[in-house]
Amino acid sequence: MPIHAAFDVAASLSSLTLSYICYRWRLADAAARIDRAGPVYALALILGAVIGGYGLGTANLYLGGLHQVARSIVGALAGAIAAIELFKWARGISGSTGLIFVPAFAATVAVGRWGCFFSGLADETYGTPSTLPWAVDLGDGVLRHPVQLYESFSMMAFLAYALVMLARRDGWFMRNGFYALVLFYAAQRFCWEFLKPYAAVAGPFNLFHLVCAALIAYALLMMGRGHERASA
């Protein structure tokens, strides 16, 4: 899908550019924590993202009767988090190391979801039928929720919020910005999953509902631990 690839490239360039700007502007100290963790940190991050992204993306389609390889951004996020938390536990590293990735992830989703939208039905990320004024026809004559754009606009809003917090050097956000990202992304994604035709695995919930619920629990737990450490 050339159009999807074009938006993937645009998302990557946006992510890298914004990461560099934010690094020079506010996030050099956050990046230094990763440098001190060593190169295995990056390896764990990449492996976790690949395994989670392709594993959960493919599993979701398989549950719906489609036997093909797929990748999922929420799966990649969950896999990367799992791998990094295991790495940090093994190395005795405490606290968040993810702040440097906040602008990059938000920008990647905000831009990349347009590629999913323009790829239409073939991308397998389309929404359920809708009669709302902004419903779109992706080529099969059925008006659907543009769920990809719901997600894109949501993450644009979070990116704007994150940049304001970084500009203010907000203490809470500097400590918990990554967990705030995970919480927001998982919560909005959980909502949009009700507007997708994926196979249910537990009541009305599909596989990604469960992944998002786990991410929400993770974010709240880590923010709670951080508050306890700050209060001690």
Number of C-alpha atoms within 10 A of each C-alpha: 11 9 14 19 14 13 19 20 16 17 24 19 16 20 22 18 15 18 20 15 12 20 17 11 11 17 19 13 13 18 16 12 16 16 12 9 15 10 10 12 16 15 13 20 20 17 16 21 26 20 18 25 22 19 18 25 22 19 18 25 19 15 15 14 11 13 12 10 14 18 20 20 20 23 25 24 22 24 25 23 21 17 21 23 18 14 17 17 11 9 10 8 14 10 14 19 21 19 21 24 21 24 29 23 25 24 25 25 26 26 24 25 24 20 25 24 24 16 19 18 15 12 14 16 20 23 24 18 17 16 11 10 8 11 17 20 16 18 9 8 8 14 19 20 23 25 23 21 19 15 20 21 16 17 24 18 13 21 20 13 12 22 15 12 16 19 12 12 13 14 11 13 17 19 20 22 25 24 23 22 24 23 22 18 23 25 16 15 21 20 13 18 20 17 17 19 15 22 17 16 15 10 6 9 15 21 19 23 22 14 19 24 16 14 23 20 14 17 21 15 13 17 21 13 13 18 14 10 10 9 7 6
